[in-house]
Structures are given as structure tokens and as C-alpha cells.
Amino acid sequence: MIPHHNTISSDGFVITPLSRLQGTGMFSSAVSIRSGQGQASHDRVYRFTRLFSRQEQALAYALGQARQWLHTGLPA
């Protein structure tokens, strides 16, 4: 996975959208949602099955899913 440099912080979480070029030439997406500090830190990584023709689309999707998670506690 390639992290995007658009890491954001919100409500005590650090959100990093990720993308990966697949063998088909399409991009997959994932998002890392971190909380806490030091030994009390926790990192959730959600990987999504939808594929995108452009990396920017995959990253935007991952970021949108993270925002949905922040509001509901569940990935959309």
C-alpha cells in the first residue's frame, strides 16, 4: 500500500488514505485510522474491494469511508 501524504487528524484520530496498483492496472483503496499514543495506540486498517481507474479516486474513496466511520463507528 502506498500512503497518501494527505494524512488528517480529527477527534483524536489520525487518518491516512492508502492505495495500491493492482495487476489489472486498477487501484484498490484502504484507510488507516490510528488513535492513542505509545503503548496505548491502536491502528485500524480497512481495505475496500472496489477498484478505481485512477489513484486519486481510490484515495478519495478511502478518505470518504474514514469520515463515515468517524460519524458512525462503522465503515460505510
Secondary structure, 3 states (H helix, E strand, C coil): CEECCCCEEECCEEEEEEEEECCCCCEEEEEEEEECCHHHCEEEEEEEEEEECCHHHHHHHHHHHHHHHHHHCCCC
